[in-house]
Amino acid sequence: MMMNGYTRVTLILALVSFSILFWHGHTSTSTERDGAGENCDNDKKPVMITPEELALKVDPENEGGKEIWLSIMGEVYDVSAGQEYYGGSTGYGVFAGRDASVPFVTGTFTPEESEKTTEDIPAAQLEALAEWRKFYEDSDKYHFKGFLVDPRWYDEHGEPTEHHDTLKQRIDTWNAMKAANKKSK
């Protein structure tokens, strides 16, 4: 199907608008938000995890038997079953006990990188971030624990922050533009 520039722009705007409306209508405080929570033990209120609590969930000596948690886009997952990847000074060990959203896509595996916001990440890289989040969400090996109380992600009541919503909109917009571009070829 051939589309002129006006039709393509109209389609993109329609897809973006739909994505924003769809996302906005699905931001409740249940543990089912964003599909997270399928592996969550708590079926009532979302479990809110502070950065201090998350920081305790590491295995710095890679001894085994300790819980190892990480956060991606403010969703906290127990990755203890992957100790060979997340324990001690292993490749992904820097992800343990913190939000690792930025390092997941930049490849800079440092604690300083994990403190950054996603605002400076190019839209094309945000797709990878969403795919990593989906990996943990769908995993049978790693289990959802709750939401990270962090100005980048969720407030103390489990409501997504403006930064979180903006990131989701950027991802949705990128996906809509990519889909429209694919259709026009």
mmCIF file of the C-alpha atoms, coordinates in Angstrom:
data_MODEL
# 
_entry.id   MODEL 
# 
loop_
_atom_site.group_PDB 
_atom_site.id 
_atom_site.type_symbol 
_atom_site.label_atom_id 
_atom_site.label_alt_id 
_atom_site.label_comp_id 
_atom_site.label_asym_id 
_atom_site.label_entity_id 
_atom_site.label_seq_id 
_atom_site.pdbx_PDB_ins_code 
_atom_site.Cartn_x 
_atom_site.Cartn_y 
_atom_site.Cartn_z 
_atom_site.occupancy 
_atom_site.B_iso_or_equiv 
_atom_site.pdbx_formal_charge 
_atom_site.auth_seq_id 
_atom_site.auth_comp_id 
_atom_site.auth_asym_id 
_atom_site.auth_atom_id 
_atom_site.pdbx_PDB_model_num 
ATOM 1   C CA . MET A 1 1   ? 0.000  0.000   0.000  1.00 0.00 ? 1   MET A CA 1 
ATOM 2   C CA . MET A 1 2   ? 1.471  3.345   -1.015 1.00 0.00 ? 2   MET A CA 1 
ATOM 3   C CA . MET A 1 3   ? 1.070  6.250   1.375  1.00 0.00 ? 3   MET A CA 1 
ATOM 4   C CA . ASN A 1 4   ? 1.839  9.856   0.797  1.00 0.00 ? 4   ASN A CA 1 
ATOM 5   C CA . GLY A 1 5   ? 3.598  11.906  3.476  1.00 0.00 ? 5   GLY A CA 1 
ATOM 6   C CA . TYR A 1 6   ? 0.349  13.318  4.851  1.00 0.00 ? 6   TYR A CA 1 
ATOM 7   C CA . THR A 1 7   ? -1.206 9.844   5.241  1.00 0.00 ? 7   THR A CA 1 
ATOM 8   C CA . ARG A 1 8   ? 1.937  8.492   6.907  1.00 0.00 ? 8   ARG A CA 1 
ATOM 9   C CA . VAL A 1 9   ? 2.027  11.367  9.425  1.00 0.00 ? 9   VAL A CA 1 
ATOM 10  C CA . THR A 1 10  ? -1.683 10.923  10.144 1.00 0.00 ? 10  THR A CA 1 
ATOM 11  C CA . LEU A 1 11  ? -1.165 7.202   10.739 1.00 0.00 ? 11  LEU A CA 1 
ATOM 12  C CA . ILE A 1 12  ? 1.787  7.818   13.053 1.00 0.00 ? 12  ILE A CA 1 
ATOM 13  C CA . LEU A 1 13  ? -0.130 10.421  15.047 1.00 0.00 ? 13  LEU A CA 1 
ATOM 14  C CA . ALA A 1 14  ? -3.110 8.084   15.342 1.00 0.00 ? 14  ALA A CA 1 
ATOM 15  C CA . LEU A 1 15  ? -0.896 5.239   16.566 1.00 0.00 ? 15  LEU A CA 1 
ATOM 16  C CA . VAL A 1 16  ? 0.900  7.475   19.059 1.00 0.00 ? 16  VAL A CA 1 
ATOM 17  C CA . SER A 1 17  ? -2.406 8.870   20.357 1.00 0.00 ? 17  SER A CA 1 
ATOM 18  C CA . PHE A 1 18  ? -3.823 5.381   20.726 1.00 0.00 ? 18  PHE A CA 1 
ATOM 19  C CA . SER A 1 19  ? -0.689 4.213   22.554 1.00 0.00 ? 19  SER A CA 1 
ATOM 20  C CA . ILE A 1 20  ? -0.827 7.137   24.977 1.00 0.00 ? 20  ILE A CA 1 
ATOM 21  C CA . LEU A 1 21  ? -4.531 6.660   25.646 1.00 0.00 ? 21  LEU A CA 1 
ATOM 22  C CA . PHE A 1 22  ? -4.097 2.913   26.038 1.00 0.00 ? 22  PHE A CA 1 
ATOM 23  C CA . TRP A 1 23  ? -1.141 3.306   28.412 1.00 0.00 ? 23  TRP A CA 1 
ATOM 24  C CA . HIS A 1 24  ? -2.859 6.050   30.431 1.00 0.00 ? 24  HIS A CA 1 
ATOM 25  C CA . GLY A 1 25  ? -5.865 3.809   30.981 1.00 0.00 ? 25  GLY A CA 1 
ATOM 26  C CA . HIS A 1 26  ? -3.662 1.048   32.340 1.00 0.00 ? 26  HIS A CA 1 
ATOM 27  C CA . THR A 1 27  ? -1.781 2.762   35.156 1.00 0.00 ? 27  THR A CA 1 
ATOM 28  C CA . SER A 1 28  ? -3.538 1.420   38.209 1.00 0.00 ? 28  SER A CA 1 
ATOM 29  C CA . THR A 1 29  ? -1.699 0.534   41.399 1.00 0.00 ? 29  THR A CA 1 
ATOM 30  C CA . SER A 1 30  ? -2.192 -3.212  41.137 1.00 0.00 ? 30  SER A CA 1 
ATOM 31  C CA . THR A 1 31  ? 0.710  -5.611  40.862 1.00 0.00 ? 31  THR A CA 1 
ATOM 32  C CA . GLU A 1 32  ? -0.572 -6.456  37.392 1.00 0.00 ? 32  GLU A CA 1 
ATOM 33  C CA . ARG A 1 33  ? 0.525  -3.046  36.002 1.00 0.00 ? 33  ARG A CA 1 
ATOM 34  C CA . ASP A 1 34  ? 2.648  -3.343  32.855 1.00 0.00 ? 34  ASP A CA 1 
ATOM 35  C CA . GLY A 1 35  ? 2.131  -7.084  32.979 1.00 0.00 ? 35  GLY A CA 1 
ATOM 36  C CA . ALA A 1 36  ? 4.410  -7.258  36.004 1.00 0.00 ? 36  ALA A CA 1 
ATOM 37  C CA . GLY A 1 37  ? 3.243  -9.295  38.885 1.00 0.00 ? 37  GLY A CA 1 
ATOM 38  C CA . GLU A 1 38  ? 2.489  -12.565 37.170 1.00 0.00 ? 38  GLU A CA 1 
ATOM 39  C CA . ASN A 1 39  ? 5.172  -14.085 39.365 1.00 0.00 ? 39  ASN A CA 1 
ATOM 40  C CA . CYS A 1 40  ? 4.389  -11.868 42.372 1.00 0.00 ? 40  CYS A CA 1 
ATOM 41  C CA . ASP A 1 41  ? 3.428  -13.469 45.654 1.00 0.00 ? 41  ASP A CA 1 
ATOM 42  C CA . ASN A 1 42  ? 1.317  -10.481 46.730 1.00 0.00 ? 42  ASN A CA 1 
ATOM 43  C CA . ASP A 1 43  ? -2.093 -10.333 45.046 1.00 0.00 ? 43  ASP A CA 1 
ATOM 44  C CA . LYS A 1 44  ? -3.512 -7.310  46.933 1.00 0.00 ? 44  LYS A CA 1 
ATOM 45  C CA . LYS A 1 45  ? -1.394 -4.148  47.114 1.00 0.00 ? 45  LYS A CA 1 
ATOM 46  C CA . PRO A 1 46  ? 1.814  -3.599  45.242 1.00 0.00 ? 46  PRO A CA 1 
ATOM 47  C CA . VAL A 1 47  ? 4.910  -4.240  47.295 1.00 0.00 ? 47  VAL A CA 1 
ATOM 48  C CA . MET A 1 48  ? 6.948  -1.051  47.460 1.00 0.00 ? 48  MET A CA 1 
ATOM 49  C CA . ILE A 1 49  ? 10.701 -1.494  47.781 1.00 0.00 ? 49  ILE A CA 1 
ATOM 50  C CA . THR A 1 50  ? 13.019 1.324   48.806 1.00 0.00 ? 50  THR A CA 1 
ATOM 51  C CA . PRO A 1 51  ? 16.470 1.755   47.246 1.00 0.00 ? 51  PRO A CA 1 
ATOM 52  C CA . GLU A 1 52  ? 17.928 0.925   50.672 1.00 0.00 ? 52  GLU A CA 1 
ATOM 53  C CA . GLU A 1 53  ? 16.031 -2.381  50.794 1.00 0.00 ? 53  GLU A CA 1 
ATOM 54  C CA . LEU A 1 54  ? 17.043 -3.201  47.235 1.00 0.00 ? 54  LEU A CA 1 
ATOM 55  C CA . ALA A 1 55  ? 20.704 -2.445  48.006 1.00 0.00 ? 55  ALA A CA 1 
ATOM 56  C CA . LEU A 1 56  ? 20.688 -5.230  50.622 1.00 0.00 ? 56  LEU A CA 1 
ATOM 57  C CA . LYS A 1 57  ? 19.733 -7.875  48.054 1.00 0.00 ? 57  LYS A CA 1 
ATOM 58  C CA . VAL A 1 58  ? 23.189 -8.654  46.713 1.00 0.00 ? 58  VAL A CA 1 
ATOM 59  C CA . ASP A 1 59  ? 25.700 -11.471 47.036 1.00 0.00 ? 59  ASP A CA 1 
ATOM 60  C CA . PRO A 1 60  ? 29.007 -9.571  46.901 1.00 0.00 ? 60  PRO A CA 1 
ATOM 61  C CA . GLU A 1 61  ? 31.188 -12.602 47.611 1.00 0.00 ? 61  GLU A CA 1 
ATOM 62  C CA . ASN A 1 62  ? 29.163 -14.893 45.299 1.00 0.00 ? 62  ASN A CA 1 
ATOM 63  C CA . GLU A 1 63  ? 28.699 -17.322 48.199 1.00 0.00 ? 63  GLU A CA 1 
ATOM 64  C CA . GLY A 1 64  ? 25.261 -18.526 47.166 1.00 0.00 ? 64  GLY A CA 1 
ATOM 65  C CA . GLY A 1 65  ? 22.161 -18.825 49.304 1.00 0.00 ? 65  GLY A CA 1 
ATOM 66  C CA . LYS A 1 66  ? 21.575 -15.064 49.400 1.00 0.00 ? 66  LYS A CA 1 
ATOM 67  C CA . GLU A 1 67  ? 18.770 -13.239 47.644 1.00 0.00 ? 67  GLU A CA 1 
ATOM 68  C CA . ILE A 1 68  ? 19.838 -11.182 44.660 1.00 0.00 ? 68  ILE A CA 1 
ATOM 69  C CA . TRP A 1 69  ? 17.410 -8.582  43.331 1.00 0.00 ? 69  TRP A CA 1 
ATOM 70  C CA . LEU A 1 70  ? 17.624 -6.031  40.556 1.00 0.00 ? 70  LEU A CA 1 
ATOM 71  C CA . SER A 1 71  ? 15.310 -3.395  39.170 1.00 0.00 ? 71  SER A CA 1 
ATOM 72  C CA . ILE A 1 72  ? 14.566 -2.556  35.565 1.00 0.00 ? 72  ILE A CA 1 
ATOM 73  C CA . MET A 1 73  ? 12.260 0.368   34.822 1.00 0.00 ? 73  MET A CA 1 
ATOM 74  C CA . GLY A 1 74  ? 11.357 0.339   38.522 1.00 0.00 ? 74  GLY A CA 1 
ATOM 75  C CA . GLU A 1 75  ? 10.157 -3.270  38.539 1.00 0.00 ? 75  GLU A CA 1 
ATOM 76  C CA . VAL A 1 76  ? 12.109 -5.353  41.046 1.00 0.00 ? 76  VAL A CA 1 
ATOM 77  C CA . TYR A 1 77  ? 12.927 -8.969  40.242 1.00 0.00 ? 77  TYR A CA 1 
ATOM 78  C CA . ASP A 1 78  ? 14.513 -11.717 42.309 1.00 0.00 ? 78  ASP A CA 1 
ATOM 79  C CA . VAL A 1 79  ? 17.351 -13.031 40.124 1.00 0.00 ? 79  VAL A CA 1 
ATOM 80  C CA . SER A 1 80  ? 18.851 -15.340 42.761 1.00 0.00 ? 80  SER A CA 1 
ATOM 81  C CA . ALA A 1 81  ? 18.354 -18.302 40.425 1.00 0.00 ? 81  ALA A CA 1 
ATOM 82  C CA . GLY A 1 82  ? 20.912 -16.673 38.111 1.00 0.00 ? 82  GLY A CA 1 
ATOM 83  C CA . GLN A 1 83  ? 23.631 -16.308 40.721 1.00 0.00 ? 83  GLN A CA 1 
ATOM 84  C CA . GLU A 1 84  ? 26.269 -17.263 38.166 1.00 0.00 ? 84  GLU A CA 1 
ATOM 85  C CA . TYR A 1 85  ? 25.343 -14.046 36.295 1.00 0.00 ? 85  TYR A CA 1 
ATOM 86  C CA . TYR A 1 86  ? 24.373 -11.665 39.118 1.00 0.00 ? 86  TYR A CA 1 
ATOM 87  C CA . GLY A 1 87  ? 26.493 -12.721 42.097 1.00 0.00 ? 87  GLY A CA 1 
ATOM 88  C CA . GLY A 1 88  ? 29.766 -11.116 43.173 1.00 0.00 ? 88  GLY A CA 1 
ATOM 89  C CA . SER A 1 89  ? 31.901 -9.574  40.468 1.00 0.00 ? 89  SER A CA 1 
ATOM 90  C CA . THR A 1 90  ? 30.300 -11.575 37.659 1.00 0.00 ? 90  THR A CA 1 
ATOM 91  C CA . GLY A 1 91  ? 29.364 -9.854  34.396 1.00 0.00 ? 91  GLY A CA 1 
ATOM 92  C CA . TYR A 1 92  ? 25.997 -8.601  35.572 1.00 0.00 ? 92  TYR A CA 1 
ATOM 93  C CA . GLY A 1 93  ? 26.907 -8.395  39.263 1.00 0.00 ? 93  GLY A CA 1 
ATOM 94  C CA . VAL A 1 94  ? 26.807 -4.588  39.088 1.00 0.00 ? 94  VAL A CA 1 
ATOM 95  C CA . PHE A 1 95  ? 23.058 -4.822  38.357 1.00 0.00 ? 95  PHE A CA 1 
ATOM 96  C CA . ALA A 1 96  ? 22.351 -6.484  41.703 1.00 0.00 ? 96  ALA A CA 1 
ATOM 97  C CA . GLY A 1 97  ? 20.839 -4.310  44.404 1.00 0.00 ? 97  GLY A CA 1 
ATOM 98  C CA . ARG A 1 98  ? 20.007 -1.346  42.165 1.00 0.00 ? 98  ARG A CA 1 
ATOM 99  C CA . ASP A 1 99  ? 17.979 -0.145  39.226 1.00 0.00 ? 99  ASP A CA 1 
ATOM 100 C CA . ALA A 1 100 ? 19.948 -1.162  36.146 1.00 0.00 ? 100 ALA A CA 1 
ATOM 101 C CA . SER A 1 101 ? 17.771 0.382   33.435 1.00 0.00 ? 101 SER A CA 1 
ATOM 102 C CA . VAL A 1 102 ? 20.441 2.642   31.940 1.00 0.00 ? 102 VAL A CA 1 
ATOM 103 C CA . PRO A 1 103 ? 23.343 0.141   32.087 1.00 0.00 ? 103 PRO A CA 1 
ATOM 104 C CA . PHE A 1 104 ? 21.175 -2.459  30.348 1.00 0.00 ? 104 PHE A CA 1 
ATOM 105 C CA . VAL A 1 105 ? 21.163 -0.341  27.184 1.00 0.00 ? 105 VAL A CA 1 
ATOM 106 C CA . THR A 1 106 ? 24.399 1.650   27.386 1.00 0.00 ? 106 THR A CA 1 
ATOM 107 C CA . GLY A 1 107 ? 26.613 -1.302  28.220 1.00 0.00 ? 107 GLY A CA 1 
ATOM 108 C CA . THR A 1 108 ? 28.421 0.735   30.881 1.00 0.00 ? 108 THR A CA 1 
ATOM 109 C CA . PHE A 1 109 ? 28.195 -1.567  33.879 1.00 0.00 ? 109 PHE A CA 1 
ATOM 110 C CA . THR A 1 110 ? 29.006 0.805   36.722 1.00 0.00 ? 110 THR A CA 1 
ATOM 111 C CA . PRO A 1 111 ? 27.093 1.935   39.815 1.00 0.00 ? 111 PRO A CA 1 
ATOM 112 C CA . GLU A 1 112 ? 27.325 5.533   38.544 1.00 0.00 ? 112 GLU A CA 1 
ATOM 113 C CA . GLU A 1 113 ? 25.631 4.573   35.274 1.00 0.00 ? 113 GLU A CA 1 
ATOM 114 C CA . SER A 1 114 ? 22.743 2.991   37.177 1.00 0.00 ? 114 SER A CA 1 
ATOM 115 C CA . GLU A 1 115 ? 22.020 6.333   38.872 1.00 0.00 ? 115 GLU A CA 1 
ATOM 116 C CA . LYS A 1 116 ? 21.368 8.070   35.548 1.00 0.00 ? 116 LYS A CA 1 
ATOM 117 C CA . THR A 1 117 ? 17.931 8.720   34.097 1.00 0.00 ? 117 THR A CA 1 
ATOM 118 C CA . THR A 1 118 ? 16.748 7.413   30.756 1.00 0.00 ? 118 THR A CA 1 
ATOM 119 C CA . GLU A 1 119 ? 16.157 10.928  29.386 1.00 0.00 ? 119 GLU A CA 1 
ATOM 120 C CA . ASP A 1 120 ? 19.399 10.985  27.393 1.00 0.00 ? 120 ASP A CA 1 
ATOM 121 C CA . ILE A 1 121 ? 19.012 7.521   25.892 1.00 0.00 ? 121 ILE A CA 1 
ATOM 122 C CA . PRO A 1 122 ? 18.179 7.679   22.168 1.00 0.00 ? 122 PRO A CA 1 
ATOM 123 C CA . ALA A 1 123 ? 14.721 6.366   21.280 1.00 0.00 ? 123 ALA A CA 1 
ATOM 124 C CA . ALA A 1 124 ? 16.173 3.495   19.249 1.00 0.00 ? 124 ALA A CA 1 
ATOM 125 C CA . GLN A 1 125 ? 17.904 2.145   22.373 1.00 0.00 ? 125 GLN A CA 1 
ATOM 126 C CA . LEU A 1 126 ? 14.727 2.350   24.444 1.00 0.00 ? 126 LEU A CA 1 
ATOM 127 C CA . GLU A 1 127 ? 13.364 -0.591  22.495 1.00 0.00 ? 127 GLU A CA 1 
ATOM 128 C CA . ALA A 1 128 ? 16.154 -2.739  23.967 1.00 0.00 ? 128 ALA A CA 1 
ATOM 129 C CA . LEU A 1 129 ? 15.279 -1.503  27.457 1.00 0.00 ? 129 LEU A CA 1 
ATOM 130 C CA . ALA A 1 130 ? 11.643 -2.531  26.956 1.00 0.00 ? 130 ALA A CA 1 
ATOM 131 C CA . GLU A 1 131 ? 12.790 -5.920  25.661 1.00 0.00 ? 131 GLU A CA 1 
ATOM 132 C CA . TRP A 1 132 ? 14.968 -6.486  28.753 1.00 0.00 ? 132 TRP A CA 1 
ATOM 133 C CA . ARG A 1 133 ? 12.049 -5.573  31.015 1.00 0.00 ? 133 ARG A CA 1 
ATOM 134 C CA . LYS A 1 134 ? 9.866  -8.017  29.088 1.00 0.00 ? 134 LYS A CA 1 
ATOM 135 C CA . PHE A 1 135 ? 12.553 -10.705 29.464 1.00 0.00 ? 135 PHE A CA 1 
ATOM 136 C CA . TYR A 1 136 ? 12.332 -10.488 33.255 1.00 0.00 ? 136 TYR A CA 1 
ATOM 137 C CA . GLU A 1 137 ? 8.559  -10.183 33.242 1.00 0.00 ? 137 GLU A CA 1 
ATOM 138 C CA . ASP A 1 138 ? 8.150  -13.354 31.154 1.00 0.00 ? 138 ASP A CA 1 
ATOM 139 C CA . SER A 1 139 ? 10.889 -15.346 32.881 1.00 0.00 ? 139 SER A CA 1 
ATOM 140 C CA . ASP A 1 140 ? 10.042 -18.515 34.764 1.00 0.00 ? 140 ASP A CA 1 
ATOM 141 C CA . LYS A 1 141 ? 13.462 -18.312 36.413 1.00 0.00 ? 141 LYS A CA 1 
ATOM 142 C CA . TYR A 1 142 ? 13.278 -14.761 37.802 1.00 0.00 ? 142 TYR A CA 1 
ATOM 143 C CA . HIS A 1 143 ? 10.386 -13.533 39.926 1.00 0.00 ? 143 HIS A CA 1 
ATOM 144 C CA . PHE A 1 144 ? 8.737  -10.144 40.309 1.00 0.00 ? 144 PHE A CA 1 
ATOM 145 C CA . LYS A 1 145 ? 8.961  -8.782  43.857 1.00 0.00 ? 145 LYS A CA 1 
ATOM 146 C CA . GLY A 1 146 ? 7.499  -5.267  43.696 1.00 0.00 ? 146 GLY A CA 1 
ATOM 147 C CA . PHE A 1 147 ? 8.042  -1.682  42.593 1.00 0.00 ? 147 PHE A CA 1 
ATOM 148 C CA . LEU A 1 148 ? 11.016 0.531   43.347 1.00 0.00 ? 148 LEU A CA 1 
ATOM 149 C CA . VAL A 1 149 ? 10.276 3.773   45.185 1.00 0.00 ? 149 VAL A CA 1 
ATOM 150 C CA . ASP A 1 150 ? 12.473 6.098   43.157 1.00 0.00 ? 150 ASP A CA 1 
ATOM 151 C CA . PRO A 1 151 ? 11.743 9.489   41.568 1.00 0.00 ? 151 PRO A CA 1 
ATOM 152 C CA . ARG A 1 152 ? 12.479 7.889   38.199 1.00 0.00 ? 152 ARG A CA 1 
ATOM 153 C CA . TRP A 1 153 ? 9.923  5.113   38.598 1.00 0.00 ? 153 TRP A CA 1 
ATOM 154 C CA . TYR A 1 154 ? 7.270  4.914   41.335 1.00 0.00 ? 154 TYR A CA 1 
ATOM 155 C CA . ASP A 1 155 ? 6.126  6.939   44.305 1.00 0.00 ? 155 ASP A CA 1 
ATOM 156 C CA . GLU A 1 156 ? 5.570  5.446   47.763 1.00 0.00 ? 156 GLU A CA 1 
ATOM 157 C CA . HIS A 1 157 ? 1.963  4.557   46.825 1.00 0.00 ? 157 HIS A CA 1 
ATOM 158 C CA . GLY A 1 158 ? 2.936  2.579   43.735 1.00 0.00 ? 158 GLY A CA 1 
ATOM 159 C CA . GLU A 1 159 ? 1.916  5.274   41.276 1.00 0.00 ? 159 GLU A CA 1 
ATOM 160 C CA . PRO A 1 160 ? 4.212  5.677   38.271 1.00 0.00 ? 160 PRO A CA 1 
ATOM 161 C CA . THR A 1 161 ? 6.156  8.933   38.258 1.00 0.00 ? 161 THR A CA 1 
ATOM 162 C CA . GLU A 1 162 ? 6.177  11.463  35.441 1.00 0.00 ? 162 GLU A CA 1 
ATOM 163 C CA . HIS A 1 163 ? 9.599  10.191  34.353 1.00 0.00 ? 163 HIS A CA 1 
ATOM 164 C CA . HIS A 1 164 ? 8.218  6.635   34.139 1.00 0.00 ? 164 HIS A CA 1 
ATOM 165 C CA . ASP A 1 165 ? 5.208  7.737   32.107 1.00 0.00 ? 165 ASP A CA 1 
ATOM 166 C CA . THR A 1 166 ? 7.372  9.835   29.787 1.00 0.00 ? 166 THR A CA 1 
ATOM 167 C CA . LEU A 1 167 ? 9.653  6.866   29.191 1.00 0.00 ? 167 LEU A CA 1 
ATOM 168 C CA . LYS A 1 168 ? 6.681  4.616   28.379 1.00 0.00 ? 168 LYS A CA 1 
ATOM 169 C CA . GLN A 1 169 ? 5.366  7.254   25.953 1.00 0.00 ? 169 GLN A CA 1 
ATOM 170 C CA . ARG A 1 170 ? 8.771  7.500   24.270 1.00 0.00 ? 170 ARG A CA 1 
ATOM 171 C CA . ILE A 1 171 ? 8.885  3.710   23.870 1.00 0.00 ? 171 ILE A CA 1 
ATOM 172 C CA . ASP A 1 172 ? 5.323  3.593   22.528 1.00 0.00 ? 172 ASP A CA 1 
ATOM 173 C CA . THR A 1 173 ? 6.042  6.434   20.096 1.00 0.00 ? 173 THR A CA 1 
ATOM 174 C CA . TRP A 1 174 ? 9.209  4.733   18.861 1.00 0.00 ? 174 TRP A CA 1 
ATOM 175 C CA . ASN A 1 175 ? 7.348  1.451   18.357 1.00 0.00 ? 175 ASN A CA 1 
ATOM 176 C CA . ALA A 1 176 ? 4.497  3.203   16.517 1.00 0.00 ? 176 ALA A CA 1 
ATOM 177 C CA . MET A 1 177 ? 6.909  5.026   14.217 1.00 0.00 ? 177 MET A CA 1 
ATOM 178 C CA . LYS A 1 178 ? 8.819  1.822   13.548 1.00 0.00 ? 178 LYS A CA 1 
ATOM 179 C CA . ALA A 1 179 ? 5.592  -0.037  12.736 1.00 0.00 ? 179 ALA A CA 1 
ATOM 180 C CA . ALA A 1 180 ? 4.384  2.750   10.441 1.00 0.00 ? 180 ALA A CA 1 
ATOM 181 C CA . ASN A 1 181 ? 7.731  2.835   8.667  1.00 0.00 ? 181 ASN A CA 1 
ATOM 182 C CA . LYS A 1 182 ? 7.652  -0.929  8.202  1.00 0.00 ? 182 LYS A CA 1 
ATOM 183 C CA . LYS A 1 183 ? 4.116  -0.750  6.774  1.00 0.00 ? 183 LYS A CA 1 
ATOM 184 C CA . SER A 1 184 ? 5.042  1.965   4.304  1.00 0.00 ? 184 SER A CA 1 
ATOM 185 C CA . LYS A 1 185 ? 7.795  -0.152  2.737  1.00 0.00 ? 185 LYS A CA 1 
# 
